[in-house]
Amino acid sequence: MSEPAYFVLAALLDGPLHGYGIIKRAGEQSGGRVRLAVGTLYGALDRMARGGLVAVDREETVQGRPRRYYRLTDDGRRAVTAEAARMEQAARIVTRRANLRTAQA
């Protein structure tokens, strides 16, 4: 899973958000590393929706413009949780090896 996709899914863990909310939260949660362009975000959301990871929660009109809110599906929640566990395991391996090297030096 790409880092942007991971943070898009992670942004939705607390509940439905509209596009700008996802962009903002993904940026905050990634420490500013993930900067999503609007077109990139909606392309990713469309792919994730086709893959069953997110779904449209609701739509509303704000100042004459449609605003679509997205939510995680159960599959999306499982996918982001599994990716977090995978990254945590990979980080532990590297951290242990680096600490072992430091202790041996």
Secondary structure, DSSP 8 states (H G I E B T S, - for coil): --HHHHHHHHHTTTS-EEHHHHHHHHHHHTTT-----HHHHHHHHHHHHHTTSEEEEEEEEETTEEEEEEEE-HHHHHHHHHHHHHHHHHHHHHHHHHHHHHHH-
